């Protein structure tokens, strides 16, 4: 009962700033964010705060996760690829909406912890990969949606190659003035159309992997 009230409180806090579609709201009402938050920050699990993780990474604000999820336009979508698993919270939210979620993480310890959390919650539709997410995951391509959970300076063209015709890629992208913007890319007749949606702040994407 307490957990349910916490989830409901979180949704109210998010909707004070950003109105949620029904399927996105239901995903947030289903998952306990505290599972993905480090022990020392459990008391902040249902606040709109980004919180520190291991390896100098962060679990994004629930408001940011909500915006990124909704910007993907996921209703009826089967497959989504996430670049940057981090805590696993974003992937878990996606798993409540899409049939198949593929998530890549370059930091081995973070990925192992996320996999344990998915198992704890009995989430069985998330596939994980330890790799540099900028390479994508060609084995299961093409994807209907691709989400970057870290800031890129540019989107690798091969990721657009792994996107279906009509597919959407949402990413935070660093601008020349060092600001970060959420940009939605749509693949239309082989062309990539872009649309700026919002400002944001994410950790940067880094090359390679880290054991």
Backbone torsions as a table, in degrees:
resi	resn	phi	psi	omega
1	UNK	NA	-41.7	178.6
2	UNK	-64.2	-43.5	-179.7
3	UNK	-62.7	-40.7	177.8
4	UNK	-61.0	-43.9	178.6
5	UNK	-63.5	-37.7	177.8
6	UNK	-62.9	-43.2	179.0
7	UNK	-64.1	-41.4	179.2
8	UNK	-65.2	-39.3	176.6
9	UNK	-61.7	-43.2	-179.6
10	UNK	-61.2	-44.5	179.5
11	UNK	-62.6	-40.5	177.1
12	UNK	-61.9	-41.6	179.1
13	UNK	-62.6	-44.3	179.3
14	UNK	-62.0	-45.9	-173.5
15	UNK	-73.2	-12.1	171.9
16	UNK	-63.1	-30.2	-177.7
17	UNK	-108.0	-26.6	-168.7
18	UNK	-152.1	114.5	-176.6
19	UNK	-72.0	128.3	-175.9
20	UNK	-95.1	141.0	168.4
21	UNK	-68.3	157.1	-173.6
22	UNK	-57.4	-45.1	-175.7
23	UNK	-69.4	-29.8	177.1
24	UNK	-74.0	-42.6	177.7
25	UNK	-58.5	-44.6	-179.1
26	UNK	-61.9	-36.1	178.1
27	UNK	-63.2	-43.3	179.8
28	UNK	-69.3	-31.4	178.5
29	UNK	-75.6	-15.0	-178.0
30	UNK	-89.1	-33.5	-170.3
31	UNK	-102.7	139.7	173.9
32	UNK	-90.2	110.3	-178.6
33	UNK	-62.3	-28.9	-176.1
34	UNK	-59.6	-24.7	177.6
35	UNK	-60.6	-30.4	-173.3
36	UNK	-98.8	-2.6	-175.8
37	UNK	-98.3	136.5	176.5
38	UNK	-55.4	148.1	-173.1
39	UNK	-51.4	-41.6	-174.4
40	UNK	-70.9	-10.3	179.8
41	UNK	-116.4	14.3	-177.0
42	UNK	-55.4	-35.0	-177.5
43	UNK	-67.6	-12.3	179.3
44	UNK	-106.0	9.4	-172.5
45	UNK	-58.0	-33.5	-173.6
46	UNK	-109.6	21.8	170.9
47	UNK	-98.8	164.3	-179.1
48	UNK	-87.3	52.0	-177.4
49	UNK	-112.7	139.2	163.6
50	UNK	-77.1	139.6	-173.8
51	UNK	-128.7	146.8	-177.5
52	UNK	-69.1	144.4	172.3
53	UNK	-118.5	-177.3	173.5
54	UNK	-66.4	164.7	174.0
55	UNK	59.4	32.4	177.0
56	UNK	59.2	31.9	177.4
57	UNK	-107.2	175.3	-176.4
58	UNK	-137.1	147.9	165.6
59	UNK	-90.9	124.0	-173.2
60	UNK	-63.2	156.8	172.1
61	UNK	-57.4	141.0	175.2
62	UNK	-56.6	-31.2	177.5
63	UNK	-63.9	-42.8	178.2
64	UNK	-65.7	-43.1	178.0
65	UNK	-60.1	-41.9	179.3
66	UNK	-62.7	-44.9	179.6
67	UNK	-62.9	-47.3	-178.5
68	UNK	-61.9	-41.1	-179.7
69	UNK	-64.0	-47.9	-177.4
70	UNK	-68.3	-35.6	179.7
71	UNK	-64.5	-19.7	178.7
72	UNK	-75.3	-14.4	-179.9
73	UNK	54.3	66.2	-166.6
74	UNK	-90.6	-10.3	-174.0
75	UNK	-59.4	124.4	-179.5
76	UNK	82.0	3.7	-178.5
77	UNK	-83.6	138.4	-178.6
78	UNK	-90.0	-48.8	-170.3
79	UNK	-127.9	136.1	177.4
80	UNK	-138.0	139.1	176.5
81	UNK	-108.3	129.2	175.4
82	UNK	-109.5	131.0	175.7
83	UNK	-101.8	106.2	-179.4
84	UNK	105.6	78.2	-175.5
85	UNK	-67.2	-40.7	179.8
86	UNK	57.2	-125.4	-178.8
87	UNK	-70.4	-22.8	-175.8
88	UNK	97.7	-8.0	-175.3
89	UNK	-64.7	-44.7	179.1
90	UNK	-61.6	-44.4	178.9
91	UNK	-61.3	-39.4	179.4
92	UNK	-64.5	-40.5	175.6
93	UNK	-61.5	-45.6	178.9
94	UNK	-59.6	-36.7	-176.3
95	UNK	-66.3	-20.3	179.0
96	UNK	-80.4	-13.0	-175.6
97	UNK	-112.5	-39.4	-175.4
98	UNK	-105.2	154.5	-179.0
99	UNK	-72.4	-36.4	-176.9
100	UNK	-133.6	127.3	176.7
101	UNK	-120.9	130.6	177.2
102	UNK	-117.5	122.3	-176.5
103	UNK	-129.1	138.5	-176.0
104	UNK	-118.7	137.5	177.2
105	UNK	-136.1	136.3	-177.4
106	UNK	-90.0	-12.5	-179.6
107	UNK	-105.3	114.0	-171.0
108	UNK	-59.4	-43.9	-177.4
109	UNK	-63.2	-39.8	178.5
110	UNK	-64.2	-41.9	-178.7
111	UNK	-64.8	-42.3	179.1
112	UNK	-61.8	-41.6	178.9
113	UNK	-65.6	-41.3	179.3
114	UNK	-63.0	-41.7	179.9
115	UNK	-62.3	-38.0	177.1
116	UNK	-64.0	-38.3	179.5
117	UNK	-67.8	-40.7	177.3
118	UNK	-61.0	-41.2	179.5
119	UNK	-65.6	-42.6	178.8
120	UNK	-57.9	-39.9	-178.3
121	UNK	-87.1	0.2	179.9
122	UNK	58.3	40.6	174.5
123	UNK	-90.3	118.1	-172.0
124	UNK	-113.5	2.7	-177.1
125	UNK	-108.5	22.2	175.5
126	UNK	-112.2	122.7	173.4
127	UNK	-101.1	135.3	-176.1
128	UNK	-116.7	153.5	179.6
129	UNK	-144.8	133.8	173.8
130	UNK	-91.6	109.2	-175.1
131	UNK	-172.6	172.3	169.1
132	UNK	-77.7	111.2	-174.1
133	UNK	-64.2	-16.5	178.8
134	UNK	-66.7	-12.6	175.9
135	UNK	-88.6	-9.9	-177.4
136	UNK	70.7	-160.1	-178.4
137	UNK	-144.4	84.0	-170.4
138	UNK	-62.3	-29.1	-174.9
139	UNK	-55.3	-37.5	-175.6
140	UNK	-108.3	5.4	178.7
141	UNK	-70.7	157.4	3.9
142	UNK	-86.4	156.8	180.0
143	UNK	-106.7	148.6	176.4
144	UNK	-76.2	-31.1	179.6
145	UNK	-139.5	146.9	173.1
146	UNK	-132.4	134.3	-179.0
147	UNK	-125.4	129.9	171.2
148	UNK	-94.6	126.4	176.0
149	UNK	-105.8	25.4	173.7
150	UNK	-153.1	157.7	-174.9
151	UNK	-80.0	130.3	176.1
152	UNK	-105.7	153.0	171.9
153	UNK	-85.2	-29.9	171.7
154	UNK	-155.8	157.9	-179.3
155	UNK	-90.0	123.2	178.0
156	UNK	-59.3	130.5	-178.7
157	UNK	-55.3	-31.3	-177.9
158	UNK	-64.8	-23.2	176.2
159	UNK	-72.3	-35.5	173.5
160	UNK	-65.8	-32.1	175.9
161	UNK	-63.6	-28.1	-178.7
162	UNK	-90.4	9.6	179.9
163	UNK	-104.7	137.1	179.3
164	UNK	-68.3	160.3	170.8
165	UNK	-60.3	129.2	-175.9
166	UNK	85.5	-0.9	-178.2
167	UNK	-75.0	164.8	-177.3
168	UNK	-123.9	135.1	172.4
169	UNK	-120.0	127.8	178.0
170	UNK	-117.2	131.0	-177.0
171	UNK	-150.1	144.7	165.1
172	UNK	-78.6	130.0	-175.0
173	UNK	-126.3	130.2	179.0
174	UNK	-74.2	134.1	-178.8
175	UNK	-98.6	165.4	179.8
176	UNK	-56.6	-28.6	179.3
177	UNK	-87.4	9.5	178.2
178	UNK	79.1	-0.7	173.9
179	UNK	-74.0	162.5	178.0
180	UNK	-117.0	132.7	178.5
181	UNK	-125.0	140.4	171.9
182	UNK	-81.4	122.5	-178.7
183	UNK	-120.9	134.6	176.0
184	UNK	-105.9	124.0	178.9
185	UNK	-106.8	136.2	177.4
186	UNK	-122.6	131.0	-179.9
187	UNK	-90.6	112.4	-175.2
188	UNK	-130.5	113.6	-179.9
189	UNK	51.9	41.6	177.3
190	UNK	82.7	-9.0	177.9
191	UNK	-97.2	154.2	178.7
192	UNK	-110.5	114.4	177.4
193	UNK	-99.4	142.0	-177.2
194	UNK	-123.9	151.2	-177.4
195	UNK	-145.3	124.8	177.2
196	UNK	-81.0	129.7	-175.2
197	UNK	-109.1	-38.6	-171.0
198	UNK	-168.7	165.8	169.9
199	UNK	-90.5	161.5	-176.7
200	UNK	-164.2	179.5	173.7
201	UNK	-149.3	116.9	179.2
202	UNK	-128.9	161.8	168.9
203	UNK	-69.0	152.7	-177.0
204	UNK	-78.1	150.9	169.5
205	UNK	-70.9	136.9	178.2
206	UNK	-118.0	155.3	-179.8
207	UNK	-80.2	152.9	172.6
208	UNK	76.8	-168.1	-178.6
209	UNK	-124.3	164.3	-177.1
210	UNK	-137.1	115.7	177.9
211	UNK	-82.2	NA	NA
